[in-house]
């Protein structure tokens, strides 16, 4: 390749990347661990796009000893020929122009890279090093960028090869990110999700620092996804899958479903072009409508209904479903703030017709399974009607009495601006008392728990409601529970679980999360549930009757705090909330300006099911062992993220 002179064009490009460096969060959401991993997704998504277009069936992600990450595919290789408009090689444009992906991407479908992803140029802009090798047309081509996208080695042909593919290796810039530690588990589960959605493509992650390696390859795709999600449940039927390409829109739909006993919730995950649509959309609505109609029509025809028609929620109790669509680019529409909701109108009919027709056929052909499914739906219906009746009765007769019970436990917030209010559920009366003194009385409410709340996983709803702790929580949150839970009615924007940092505390957290997961799941999925993280140390001294003090949440912070406070410091090692006075508790754990919270975030379905099944399942000894082995209060894992 001949050397090129820099032109006005290049300056324009660098300004683009400069903009990414100035406001990284605008492009990758944040500069914490989640933002860091976005760099990986940007690159991986491009490799996935290529496989989705039918080129290459293996993608390898490697975490290198120098802290860099590389992604290798076996696709056609990014085009290296000169683009007429710009006079620059295609691959150079991909790494230097924002949103360049689309122009050079000729695949019909587009994964995150072409949807709301921002492209490999963002990864380049936020890296100290980005090294690209392309195997294409018999040649090995190489180019390299350093220090936020400055090209230090322009594209050159460096050898011959029979291979084809693309290798991108990048080192994130520590000046941008609060952490540059790639997490094996985070990347691994992302790749696993992709592998479920792209049957026949092998995904491999290798960590050269630890020697850890993981491979994902699913011949049966979604069927295996559901089998693994439901591994601990009691299936009513084997996983069923349906797929079809709609001849008019070319939308390709793949659906897998399974019904299980003793599972109160519906689990419906949807994807469009391999990107999770966390907020649903037309395809999910179509699925719900179609399956409701199929089951109702069949049940009616077979005389299996006890009077009333089934509601959608009756039909979806105990249902696990994955709905995955490949939508051609020209039909793609996304909605909502995070663009996580499919807007494409045609997807509704396509999915609804598919599930209606094929599931109706399945029910007809598998009578015994059909009867068992409908029995379960009718049970759900009966439970729903009974719960409503109980609620109505409670409302008319016991209201006054319940409020008396409540008022002596709950210390309410004064504001009626509910979403600004925070509910602290506190372990123990004594810490509860301290929290009461340290709270902001306008917006913070305190609910102390005496003893452990009930394990709600395996008990009946009636028993549940007779448990005082649980009943108090339901009443305090104020939005009902189970099928009648309505997030619009919640009395608190944040519900914060505050326990000691020991195994008892972990157990209480788990039990509360179990309860919320089973009966108020939307509280978790909409990000309303938090865990307070009290500090582990206080470093202090008194100089001229003035207190100098610093708090530390880990050992690195402890060292920093010792330096800051200076010679003659003393250290408190906190073992529980009870050791703090009201001022300390306020400063460290309750005041939004200075506290540390972790938001319970269950966007990774696998992690959720695993954690819920083990932690919250029927086997108490398994659970106890898991808590002891895995719950580390100083570790913020992929399940949760730090917030104020
Ligand atoms: F994002 C990225 F640029 F960093 C990146 C892109 C990273 C990795 C690991 C792979 C890729 C990538 C891109 N793999 N394969 C492709 N394919 C193309 O860019 C490509 C190849 C050929 C044609 C063609 O029409 O001939 C079109 C495209 C978009």
Boltz pocket constraint, residues with backbone or C-beta under 6 A from the ligand:
constraints:
  - pocket:
      binder: B
      contacts: [[A, 42], [A, 43], [A, 44], [A, 46], [A, 47], [A, 50], [A, 71], [A, 72], [A, 73], [A, 75], [A, 76], [A, 77], [A, 78], [A, 79], [A, 94], [A, 101], [A, 104], [A, 105], [A, 106], [A, 107], [A, 119], [A, 120], [A, 165], [A, 166], [A, 167], [A, 168]]
      max_distance: 6.0
